[in-house]
Amino acid sequence: MDAPVPTTDPPAPPDRRAARIWLGRAGLIVGIGLVVAAVGMVWSSRDQVAQALGEVRNPSPLHVAILLASVIVNIALSGLLFSVLMAKYGTVRLLEMQALIASSALLNYLPLRPGFFGRVAYHKAVNRIAAIDAAKAVVQAAICTGIIAAYLALALATCRTLDAPLIIAALLPAPLVAIGALVGPWRRWSLALGIRSVEIAVWALRYWAAFGLLGIAIDAETSMALACIGVIATMVPLLSNGLGLREWAIGLASPWLTANVASLQLGLAADLVNRAAELVVVTIAGLAGIAYLARRRR
């Protein structure tokens, strides 16, 4: 992004600033360490994993296309979500928000999630939106994610107990969300919840494709459960985009959710495949977003 925009806020004390820098570095080191440990665990069981990875050497074009397209759609939906949430505080053009979300997704792989702070600074300097209001939108997006993840976890548990199809429980709130999005004081929140719900469904599609690339077929319930876990892990502070933590969370949950069809090692391998696809798409989209914002500022 552009050079940092000066603000009227007083700079943080040197000791606090240094603590934040070291904290960010520690989070990045921990994240990289967890990824390395995940790769090591996969390598230690290479005989078991080799057969699954053989599928990746001759990947299904359908699974590859779905995986890459899902990452693109996730970025676009995140941009749309923040367009809805930020509309209360100021005017941000739709394409401008898409570029901001794409660039911040890339920059958030660096320590202390600088993409978030860069986005807040940009809104303040260019869109005249107060930093506190931009931060509120981020908190509101996290609240939407928590509400949906909690509901889906409850729905999954209920459906498994009653042996009922997940799709019915998942779509049960849809009429209320649709009505709220059209009329009433809850329009903004209803739109946000609806967009985030679709985004988590796309995450589920990502995991279906990632496991499919390893030759492991998972059903809709398992895909949705993995999506909830993955999204929550990505939101954890300090760790850049859940780096390392998400891989281990998916790996540890895989044997339980798939009735041991996918082992810990295969779960780790599937999310490493997912992360690789994410890095490719986020890098391209992020660089394009940074270029767009820089040209627009000029």
C-alpha positions in Angstrom: 0.0 0.0 0.0 1.0 3.7 0.0 3.3 5.2 2.5 1.7 5.4 6.0 -0.7 8.4 6.2 0.1 10.8 9.0 -2.7 11.2 11.5 -3.4 13.4 14.4 -3.2 10.5 16.9 -0.2 10.6 19.2 2.4 8.0 18.5 2.6 5.0 20.8 5.3 5.2 23.5 8.6 3.6 22.3 8.4 0.7 24.8 4.8 -0.2 23.8 5.7 0.1 20.1 8.7 -2.2 20.6 6.5 -4.7 22.5 4.0 -4.7 19.6 6.8 -5.3 17.1 8.2 -8.2 19.1 4.8 -9.6 19.7 4.1 -9.6 16.0 7.4 -11.3 15.2 6.7 -13.9 17.8 3.3 -14.6 16.3 4.9 -15.0 12.8 7.6 -17.3 14.2 5.0 -19.4 16.0 2.9 -19.6 12.9 5.8 -20.6 10.6 6.9 -23.1 13.3 3.5 -24.7 13.3 3.5 -24.9 9.5 6.9 -26.5 9.6 5.7 -29.0 12.2 2.7 -29.8 10.1 4.9 -30.5 7.1 7.2 -32.6 9.3 4.2 -34.6 10.5 3.1 -35.2 7.0 6.6 -36.2 5.9 6.9 -38.6 8.9 4.0 -40.6 7.5 5.0 -40.1 3.9 4.1 -43.7 3.0 0.6 -43.2 4.1 0.3 -39.8 2.6 2.1 -40.6 -0.6 -0.9 -42.4 -2.0 -3.1 -39.5 -1.3 -0.6 -37.0 -2.7 -0.4 -39.1 -5.8 -3.8 -37.7 -6.6 -2.4 -34.2 -6.6 0.2 -35.2 -9.2 -2.7 -35.9 -11.5 -5.3 -33.4 -10.0 -8.9 -33.3 -11.0 -9.4 -30.1 -13.0 -12.8 -29.7 -11.4 -11.3 -29.8 -7.9 -8.5 -27.4 -8.8 -10.9 -25.0 -10.4 -13.3 -25.1 -7.5 -10.5 -24.6 -5.0 -9.0 -21.6 -6.7 -12.4 -20.0 -7.6 -13.6 -20.5 -4.0 -10.7 -18.4 -2.7 -11.5 -15.7 -5.2 -15.2 -15.7 -4.2 -14.2 -15.6 -0.5 -12.2 -12.4 -1.1 -15.1 -10.9 -3.1 -17.6 -11.8 -0.4 -15.4 -10.3 2.3 -15.2 -7.1 0.3 -19.0 -7.1 -0.1 -19.5 -7.7 3.7 -17.3 -4.7 4.6 -19.1 -2.6 2.0 -22.3 -3.2 3.9 -20.8 -2.7 7.3 -18.9 0.5 6.4 -21.8 2.1 4.7 -23.0 3.3 8.1 -19.8 5.3 8.7 -19.0 6.7 5.2 -18.8 6.2 1.5 -16.4 3.6 0.0 -16.8 2.6 -3.6 -17.4 -1.1 -4.2 -14.3 -1.7 -6.3 -12.2 0.3 -3.9 -13.4 -1.9 -1.0 -12.6 -5.0 -3.0 -9.1 -3.7 -3.6 -8.7 -2.8 0.1 -9.8 -6.3 1.2 -7.6 -8.1 -1.3 -4.5 -6.0 -0.4 -5.1 -6.3 3.3 -5.5 -10.1 3.0 -2.0 -10.2 1.5 -0.5 -7.8 4.0 -2.0 -9.7 6.9 0.4 -12.5 6.3 3.1 -10.2 7.8 3.5 -9.8 11.6 0.7 -7.9 13.5 -1.7 -8.0 10.6 -0.6 -4.7 9.0 -3.3 -5.0 6.4 -5.9 -4.2 9.1 -4.0 -1.1 10.2 -3.3 0.0 6.7 -7.0 -0.3 5.8 -8.0 1.7 8.9 -5.4 4.4 7.9 -6.6 4.5 4.3 -10.3 4.9 5.4 -9.3 7.8 7.7 -7.2 9.6 5.1 -9.1 8.9 1.9 -12.7 8.2 2.9 -12.8 10.5 6.0 -13.9 7.6 8.2 -12.7 7.7 11.8 -10.4 4.9 12.8 -12.7 3.8 15.6 -15.5 3.4 13.1 -13.4 1.3 10.7 -12.4 -0.9 13.7 -16.0 -1.3 14.7 -16.8 -2.8 11.3 -14.0 -5.4 11.8 -15.5 -6.3 15.2 -18.9 -6.5 13.7 -17.7 -8.8 11.0 -16.1 -11.0 13.7 -19.4 -11.1 15.6 -21.3 -12.2 12.5 -18.7 -15.0 12.1 -19.1 -16.1 15.7 -22.9 -16.1 15.5 -23.0 -18.2 12.3 -20.3 -20.6 13.4 -22.1 -21.2 16.8 -25.4 -21.7 15.0 -23.9 -24.2 12.5 -22.1 -26.1 15.3 -25.4 -26.4 17.1 -27.2 -27.4 13.8 -24.5 -30.0 13.0 -24.8 -31.6 16.5 -28.6 -31.6 16.3 -28.7 -33.1 12.8 -26.3 -35.9 13.7 -28.3 -36.7 16.8 -31.7 -36.7 14.9 -30.2 -38.1 11.8 -31.6 -35.2 9.8 -30.1 -33.5 6.7 -28.0 -30.5 7.5 -29.3 -28.4 4.6 -32.7 -28.0 6.3 -31.2 -26.7 9.6 -28.7 -24.5 7.7 -31.4 -22.9 5.6 -33.9 -22.5 8.5 -32.9 -18.9 9.4 -32.8 -17.9 5.7 -36.4 -16.5 5.5 -35.8 -14.4 8.6 -32.5 -13.1 7.3 -34.1 -12.3 3.9 -37.0 -10.4 5.5 -34.7 -8.5 7.8 -32.4 -7.6 4.8 -35.4 -6.1 3.0 -37.2 -4.1 5.7 -36.8 -3.0 9.3 -34.0 -1.7 11.5 -32.0 -4.9 11.3 -31.4 -4.6 7.5 -27.6 -3.9 7.8 -27.0 -6.8 10.2 -29.2 -9.2 8.2 -27.3 -8.4 5.0 -24.0 -8.9 6.9 -25.2 -12.2 8.3 -26.4 -13.4 5.0 -23.2 -12.6 3.2 -21.0 -14.2 5.9 -23.2 -17.3 5.8 -22.6 -17.6 2.0 -18.9 -17.0 2.7 -18.7 -19.9 5.2 -20.5 -22.1 2.7 -17.8 -21.3 0.1 -15.2 -22.2 2.7 -16.9 -25.6 3.0 -16.6 -25.9 -0.8 -12.9 -25.2 -0.5 -12.4 -28.0 2.0 -14.5 -30.4 -0.1 -12.2 -29.6 -3.0 -9.0 -29.7 -1.0 -9.8 -33.2 0.4 -11.0 -34.3 -3.0 -7.6 -33.4 -4.5 -6.2 -36.0 -2.0 -8.7 -38.6 -3.1 -10.8 -38.3 0.1 -14.5 -37.8 -0.3 -16.2 -35.8 2.5 -19.9 -35.0 2.8 -21.5 -31.6 3.2 -21.7 -31.9 7.0 -18.0 -32.6 7.4 -17.1 -29.8 4.9 -19.3 -27.3 6.9 -17.7 -28.3 10.2 -14.2 -28.0 8.8 -15.2 -24.6 7.4 -16.3 -23.3 10.8 -13.1 -24.5 12.4 -11.0 -23.0 9.6 -12.7 -19.6 9.7 -12.4 -19.3 13.5 -8.7 -20.3 13.4 -8.1 -17.6 10.8 -9.5 -15.0 13.1 -7.1 -15.7 16.0 -5.0 -12.6 16.7 -1.2 -12.4 16.3 -1.0 -15.5 14.0 -1.0 -14.1 10.5 -4.3 -15.4 8.8 -4.3 -18.3 11.3 -0.9 -19.5 9.8 -0.1 -22.9 11.2 -3.0 -22.9 13.7 -5.6 -23.5 11.0 -3.6 -26.4 9.6 -3.3 -28.1 12.9 -7.0 -27.4 13.8 -8.1 -29.1 10.6 -5.7 -31.9 11.0 -6.7 -32.7 14.6 -10.5 -32.5 13.7 -10.3 -34.6 10.5 -10.1 -38.1 12.1 -13.1 -37.3 14.4 -15.2 -35.6 11.7 -14.5 -38.2 9.0 -14.7 -41.3 11.2 -11.0 -41.9 10.7 -11.3 -41.9 6.9 -8.8 -39.0 7.0 -6.0 -39.3 9.5 -4.2 -36.4 11.3 -1.6 -36.4 8.6 -4.1 -36.4 5.7 -6.0 -33.6 7.4 -2.8 -31.6 7.7 -2.0 -32.3 4.0 -5.5 -31.2 2.9 -5.2 -27.9 4.6 -1.6 -27.4 3.3 -3.1 -27.8 -0.2 -5.8 -25.3 0.7 -3.2 -22.9 2.1 -1.1 -23.2 -1.1 -4.1 -22.3 -3.3 -4.9 -19.4 -1.0 -1.4 -18.0 -1.1 -1.4 -18.1 -4.9 -4.8 -16.3 -5.3 -4.2 -13.9 -2.4 -0.8 -12.9 -3.7 -2.2 -12.1 -7.2 -5.3 -10.4 -5.9 -3.4 -8.5 -3.2 -0.8 -7.1 -5.6 -3.5 -6.1 -8.0 -5.4 -4.4 -5.2 -2.3 -2.5 -4.0 -1.6 -1.4 -7.6 -5.2 -0.2 -8.0 -5.2 1.8 -4.8 -1.8 3.4 -5.5 -3.0 4.4 -9.0 -6.2 5.8 -7.6 -4.3 7.9 -5.0 -2.1 9.3 -7.7 
